[in-house]
Amino acid sequence: MAISNKQRIAMAVIVLVGLLGGGAVLMSERAKTGPEEAEHSQASRIEKDEHEERQVKLTDAQTKAAGITVRSAGPARLQAAAQFHGEIRFNEDRTTHVVPRFAGVAESVSADLGQLVQKGQVLAVIASTSLSEQRSELLTAQKRRDAARVTYEREKKLWEEKISAQQDYLQAQSALQEADIAVQNASQKLAAVGATGSSSGLNRFEIRAPFAGTVVEKHLSLGEAVKEDASIFTVSDLGSVWAEFAVAPKDLATVRVGQRVIVSSTAFDSKVDGSIAYVGALLGEQTRTARARVTLTNPKGAWRPGLFVTVAVLGEDQNVPLTVSADAVQTIDDQPMLFMAAQGGFVARPVKVGRSDGRTLEILGGMTPGDKYAATNTFVLKSELGKASAEHGH
């Protein structure tokens, strides 16, 4: 039986109504959950994901093997500290610019940049005509003195034997004294510039290290002509360096010579204690600040000149209600975090930090007294957290 156009239209309307009705039922079912429940569910999932991403799973045995100790946050006496930004510089008392003191040409250059040298070690050899002239002057004076001594000895003997006049003897004695003075004068000229009278060549001048240290600058090549006042090497004893920082006028009353400080750097975890050795009496014309410095021992060479540091100048003790170990805090995603003890490991938690004396750190938010946290070797946890985040990202 053929279907008319009216029947086709009626069937299409029935199908359309059915589809609209089913969609309304689905919308009503979804509406029953409510926007608040959906939002809460989503927030729960996000919080769970963040918790998992910030968790480091470790057994008790692994925690112990890593040297991680757990402590409880609580009150402590904190030594107040003022923070200053500074820079490691050469200890100028143990740094020298080596100059030839004679114009000449580099005959040999044995020292290299960065080389450790001992006191008196030959750095280079300069061929100098000026030195040759001074050594020739000394040799001539020595020859004349020898001749004057022979004459003096002869005249003395003749005078004692009543053969010659006393005047001849006195003239020979005076000539010998003048010859001695000429030799001393020529010798002192050479000594004043660090040269000696004896050498394999009259024009060869050996440039030696004034003390044990490191060659930190080198401005000399083989065959190069140099002036007598040119700085050809800089040698510094890096076993001792300066930490210099600027002090504003408002802080000059709290920064004093002899005050204890803690110097640290973001480049590595090491910290070192010291005391202020110098505070400038004048303010810089451009910066309007005074320069202060701390002398640091540097046996391993970790504190390299040019390294930016933070100098914490310590003051009076203060009672602080909530503190943790300063070494416990790690910077993750540009914010300070503590690793809180949790079931099966640790969880990184962001905190708000306050004052620090290098050993103890004030906590202003993010935890409560009694909370247990990882206090030592937390860089291990930070490393493990980074590995877990990378794996999670893949």
C-alpha positions as CSV (number, residue, x, y, z in Angstrom):
1,M,0.0,0.0,0.0
2,A,1.5,3.4,-0.9
3,I,2.3,5.9,1.8
4,S,0.9,9.4,1.2
5,N,2.8,12.6,1.8
6,K,0.7,13.4,4.9
7,Q,1.5,10.1,6.4
8,R,5.3,10.7,5.9
9,I,5.1,14.1,7.6
10,A,3.2,12.6,10.6
11,M,5.8,9.8,11.1
12,A,8.7,12.4,11.0
13,V,7.0,14.5,13.7
14,I,6.6,11.4,15.9
15,V,10.3,10.5,15.7
16,L,11.3,14.1,16.4
17,V,9.1,14.3,19.5
18,G,10.6,11.0,20.8
19,L,14.2,12.3,20.4
20,L,13.4,15.6,22.2
21,G,11.8,13.7,25.0
22,G,14.8,11.4,25.6
23,G,17.1,14.4,25.7
24,A,14.9,16.1,28.3
25,V,15.1,13.0,30.5
26,L,18.9,13.0,30.3
27,M,19.0,16.7,31.2
28,S,16.8,16.2,34.1
29,E,18.9,13.3,35.4
30,R,22.1,15.3,35.1
31,A,20.4,18.2,36.9
32,K,19.6,16.0,39.8
33,T,23.3,15.8,40.7
34,G,23.4,19.6,41.1
35,P,26.2,22.0,40.1
36,E,27.6,22.0,43.6
37,E,28.0,18.2,43.7
38,A,29.7,18.2,40.3
39,E,32.1,21.0,41.3
40,H,32.9,19.2,44.5
41,S,33.6,16.0,42.6
42,Q,35.9,17.8,40.2
43,A,37.8,19.5,43.1
44,S,38.2,16.2,44.9
45,R,39.8,14.7,41.8
46,I,42.2,17.7,41.3
47,E,43.2,17.6,45.0
48,K,43.8,13.9,44.8
49,D,45.9,14.3,41.7
50,E,48.0,17.1,43.3
51,H,48.4,15.0,46.4
52,E,49.7,12.1,44.4
53,E,52.0,14.4,42.3
54,R,53.6,15.8,45.5
55,Q,54.0,12.5,47.3
56,V,57.3,10.7,47.6
57,K,56.8,7.1,48.6
58,L,59.5,5.7,50.9
59,T,59.7,2.9,53.3
60,D,61.1,3.4,56.8
61,A,64.2,1.5,55.7
62,Q,64.7,3.7,52.7
63,T,64.1,6.9,54.8
64,K,66.8,5.7,57.2
65,A,69.2,4.8,54.4
66,A,68.8,8.2,52.9
67,G,69.8,9.9,56.2
68,I,66.4,11.6,56.4
69,T,65.3,12.5,60.0
70,V,61.8,13.5,61.1
71,R,61.2,16.3,63.6
72,S,58.2,18.1,65.0
73,A,57.6,21.8,64.2
74,G,57.5,24.0,67.3
75,P,58.7,27.1,69.1
76,A,62.4,28.0,69.3
77,R,64.7,30.9,70.1
78,L,65.6,32.5,66.8
79,Q,68.6,34.8,66.3
80,A,67.3,37.8,64.4
81,A,69.1,38.3,61.1
82,A,69.2,41.0,58.5
83,Q,69.6,39.8,54.9
84,F,72.0,41.5,52.5
85,H,72.9,40.6,48.9
86,G,76.6,40.4,48.2
87,E,79.2,39.0,45.9
88,I,82.4,36.9,46.4
89,R,85.5,38.8,45.5
90,F,89.3,38.2,45.6
91,N,91.0,38.8,48.9
92,E,93.0,41.9,47.8
93,D,95.4,41.3,50.7
94,R,96.3,38.0,49.0
95,T,96.1,39.1,45.4
96,T,98.8,40.7,43.4
97,H,99.4,42.0,39.8
98,V,102.7,40.8,38.5
99,V,104.6,43.4,36.4
100,P,107.9,42.8,34.6
101,R,109.6,46.0,36.0
102,F,111.8,45.9,32.9
103,A,110.7,46.6,29.3
104,G,111.5,43.6,27.1
105,V,110.3,40.7,25.1
106,A,108.9,37.4,26.4
107,E,111.5,34.8,25.9
108,S,109.4,32.0,27.5
109,V,106.0,31.8,29.3
110,S,105.7,28.8,31.6
111,A,102.6,29.7,33.6
112,D,99.0,29.0,32.3
113,L,95.7,30.6,33.3
114,G,94.2,28.8,36.2
115,Q,97.5,27.1,37.2
116,L,98.4,26.6,40.8
117,V,101.9,28.0,41.5
118,Q,104.2,28.0,44.4
119,K,106.1,30.9,45.9
120,G,109.2,31.7,43.8
121,Q,108.1,29.6,40.9
122,V,109.1,31.0,37.5
123,L,106.1,32.4,35.6
124,A,108.0,33.8,32.5
125,V,111.4,34.9,31.3
126,I,111.8,38.4,29.8
127,A,114.8,39.5,27.6
128,S,115.6,43.1,28.5
129,T,118.3,45.4,27.3
130,S,117.8,47.6,30.4
131,L,118.5,44.7,32.6
132,S,121.6,43.9,30.6
133,E,122.9,47.4,31.2
134,Q,122.3,47.2,34.9
135,R,124.0,43.9,35.2
136,S,127.0,45.2,33.2
137,E,127.2,48.1,35.6
138,L,127.4,45.7,38.5
139,L,130.0,43.5,36.8
140,T,132.1,46.6,36.0
141,A,131.9,47.8,39.6
142,Q,132.9,44.4,40.9
143,K,136.0,44.4,38.6
144,R,137.0,47.8,39.8
145,R,136.6,46.8,43.4
146,D,138.8,43.8,42.8
147,A,141.5,45.9,41.3
148,A,141.1,48.5,44.1
149,R,141.5,45.8,46.7
150,V,144.8,44.5,45.1
151,T,146.1,48.1,45.0
152,Y,145.1,48.6,48.6
153,E,146.7,45.4,49.8
154,R,150.0,46.4,48.0
155,E,150.0,49.9,49.3
156,K,149.2,48.8,52.8
157,K,152.2,46.4,52.8
158,L,154.6,49.0,51.4
159,W,153.5,51.5,53.9
160,E,153.9,49.0,56.8
161,E,157.4,48.2,55.5
162,K,158.2,52.0,55.3
163,I,158.8,51.8,51.6
164,S,155.9,54.1,50.4
165,A,154.3,57.1,51.8
166,Q,151.2,57.0,54.0
167,Q,149.4,59.2,51.5
168,D,149.6,56.5,48.9
169,Y,148.2,54.0,51.3
170,L,145.3,56.3,52.3
171,Q,144.5,57.0,48.6
172,A,144.3,53.3,47.9
173,Q,142.1,52.8,51.0
174,S,139.7,55.5,49.8
175,A,139.6,54.1,46.3
176,L,138.6,50.7,47.7
177,Q,135.8,52.2,49.8
178,E,134.4,54.0,46.7
179,A,134.6,50.8,44.7
180,D,132.7,49.0,47.5
181,I,130.0,51.7,47.4
182,A,129.6,51.4,43.7
183,V,129.1,47.6,43.9
184,Q,126.5,48.0,46.7
185,N,124.7,50.6,44.6
186,A,124.6,48.4,41.5
187,S,123.4,45.4,43.6
188,Q,120.7,47.4,45.3
189,K,119.4,48.6,41.9
190,L,118.9,45.0,40.8
191,A,117.5,43.9,44.1
192,A,114.9,46.7,44.0
193,V,113.4,45.2,40.8
194,G,113.7,41.6,41.9
195,A,116.7,40.8,39.7
196,T,119.9,39.1,40.7
197,G,123.4,39.8,39.5
198,S,124.1,36.2,38.3
199,S,122.2,34.8,35.3
200,S,122.8,32.6,32.3
201,G,122.4,35.7,30.2
202,L,122.8,39.3,31.2
203,N,119.5,40.3,29.6
204,R,117.4,37.4,31.0
205,F,114.9,38.3,33.8
206,E,113.0,35.5,35.5
207,I,109.5,36.6,36.7
208,R,108.6,34.6,39.8
209,A,105.4,34.1,41.8
210,P,105.4,36.3,44.9
211,F,103.5,33.7,46.9
212,A,101.6,30.5,46.5
213,G,98.3,30.9,44.6
214,T,96.4,30.6,41.4
215,V,97.0,32.4,38.1
216,V,93.7,34.1,37.7
217,E,94.7,36.5,34.8
218,K,97.3,36.2,32.1
219,H,98.2,38.9,29.6
220,L,101.5,37.6,28.1
221,S,102.4,35.4,25.1
222,L,105.7,34.1,23.8
223,G,107.5,36.7,21.8
224,E,105.3,39.6,23.0
225,A,106.9,43.0,23.8
226,V,105.9,44.3,27.2
227,K,106.4,47.6,29.1
228,E,108.0,47.7,32.5
229,D,104.6,48.6,34.2
230,A,102.3,46.2,32.3
231,S,100.3,43.8,34.4
232,I,101.1,40.4,32.8
233,F,99.8,38.1,35.5
234,T,97.4,38.3,38.4
235,V,98.1,35.7,41.2
236,S,95.5,35.2,44.0
237,D,95.5,32.9,47.0
238,L,91.9,31.6,46.6
239,G,92.2,29.8,50.0
240,S,90.9,33.1,51.4
241,V,88.2,35.3,49.7
242,W,86.0,38.3,50.6
243,A,82.2,38.4,50.7
244,E,81.3,42.0,50.0
245,F,77.9,43.6,50.4
246,A,76.3,47.0,50.4
247,V,74.8,48.5,53.6
248,A,72.2,51.3,53.3
249,P,72.5,54.2,55.8
250,K,69.4,52.9,57.8
251,D,71.3,49.6,58.5
252,L,74.6,51.0,59.5
253,A,73.7,51.0,63.1
254,T,73.1,47.3,63.1
255,V,76.1,46.2,61.0
256,R,79.3,46.4,63.0
257,V,82.8,45.0,62.7
258,G,83.1,41.7,64.5
259,Q,79.4,40.8,64.1
260,R,78.6,37.2,63.3
261,V,77.2,36.4,59.8
262,I,76.1,33.4,57.8
263,V,77.0,33.4,54.1
264,S,75.0,31.3,51.7
265,S,74.4,30.9,48.0
266,T,71.5,29.6,45.8
267,A,74.1,28.0,43.6
268,F,74.7,25.2,46.2
269,D,73.5,24.1,49.6
270,S,76.7,25.0,51.5
271,K,76.7,27.7,54.2
272,V,79.7,29.2,56.1
273,D,80.0,31.2,59.3
274,G,82.1,34.3,59.5
275,S,82.4,37.7,61.0
276,I,82.4,41.2,59.6
277,A,86.0,42.4,59.1
278,Y,85.4,45.8,57.6
279,V,82.6,48.4,57.3
280,G,83.3,51.4,55.1
281,A,83.4,54.8,56.8
282,L,82.2,56.6,53.6
283,L,79.1,56.2,51.4
284,G,79.5,55.7,47.7
285,E,78.7,58.7,45.6
286,Q,76.6,56.7,43.1
287,T,75.1,54.0,45.4
288,R,74.8,56.0,48.6
289,T,75.7,52.8,50.5
290,A,78.7,51.7,52.5
291,R,80.8,48.6,51.6
292,A,81.1,45.9,54.2
293,R,83.1,42.6,53.8
294,V,83.6,39.3,55.4
295,T,86.8,37.3,55.1
296,L,86.0,33.6,54.4
297,T,88.4,30.6,54.4
298,N,88.0,28.7,51.2
299,P,90.0,25.5,51.4
300,K,88.1,23.7,48.7
301,G,87.6,26.6,46.4
302,A,83.8,26.5,46.4
303,W,83.4,30.2,47.0
304,R,84.5,31.5,43.6
305,P,85.0,35.2,42.9
306,G,81.9,36.5,41.1
307,L,79.5,34.2,42.9
308,F,76.4,36.0,44.2
309,V,75.7,35.3,47.9
310,T,73.3,36.2,50.7
311,V,74.9,37.5,53.9
312,A,72.7,37.1,57.0
313,V,73.9,39.5,59.7
314,L,72.9,38.0,63.0
315,G,71.4,40.1,65.9
316,E,69.7,39.4,69.2
317,D,67.8,36.2,70.1
318,Q,64.0,36.2,69.8
319,N,61.2,33.8,70.8
320,V,59.4,32.4,67.7
321,P,56.2,30.3,68.1
322,L,56.6,28.0,65.1
323,T,59.9,27.0,63.5
324,V,61.6,24.3,61.5
325,S,65.2,23.4,60.6
326,A,66.4,25.8,57.9
327,D,67.8,22.9,55.8
328,A,64.3,21.3,55.7
329,V,62.8,23.9,53.3
330,Q,63.2,23.3,49.5
331,T,62.2,25.6,46.7
332,I,59.8,23.8,44.3
333,D,58.0,25.6,41.5
334,D,59.4,28.9,42.8
335,Q,57.8,28.5,46.3
336,P,59.2,27.2,49.6
337,M,58.0,23.7,50.6
338,L,58.4,21.3,53.4
339,F,58.1,17.5,53.1
340,M,55.5,16.5,55.7
341,A,55.6,13.0,57.1
342,A,52.7,10.9,55.7
343,Q,51.6,7.3,55.4
344,G,54.1,5.5,53.3
345,G,56.5,8.5,52.8
346,F,56.3,12.3,52.6
347,V,54.2,14.9,50.9
348,A,55.5,18.3,49.8
349,R,53.5,21.1,51.2
350,P,53.9,24.8,50.4
351,V,54.6,27.0,53.4
352,K,55.1,30.7,54.2
353,V,58.5,31.4,55.7
354,G,59.7,34.3,57.8
355,R,63.0,35.1,59.5
356,S,66.0,32.8,59.6
357,D,69.4,32.7,61.3
358,G,70.8,30.0,59.0
359,R,70.0,27.1,61.3
360,T,66.3,27.7,62.3
361,L,63.5,29.1,60.1
362,E,60.3,30.8,61.1
363,I,57.1,29.4,59.6
364,L,54.2,31.9,59.2
365,G,51.7,29.6,57.5
366,G,51.1,26.2,56.0
367,M,51.6,24.1,59.1
368,T,50.8,23.9,62.8
369,P,52.8,23.1,65.9
370,G,53.5,19.4,66.3
371,D,53.4,18.6,62.5
372,K,56.1,16.2,61.6
373,Y,58.4,17.0,58.7
374,A,61.6,15.8,57.1
375,A,64.4,17.9,58.6
376,T,67.6,16.6,57.0
377,N,68.7,15.6,53.5
378,T,65.5,16.9,52.0
379,F,67.3,17.4,48.7
380,V,66.9,13.6,48.2
381,L,63.1,14.0,48.5
382,K,63.1,17.0,46.1
383,S,65.1,14.9,43.6
384,E,62.7,11.9,43.9
385,L,59.7,14.3,43.6
386,G,61.1,15.6,40.3
387,K,61.5,12.1,38.9
388,A,57.9,11.2,39.9
389,S,56.6,14.4,38.3
390,A,58.5,13.7,35.1
391,E,57.1,10.1,34.9
392,H,53.6,11.4,35.7
393,G,53.9,13.9,32.8
394,H,54.8,11.1,30.4
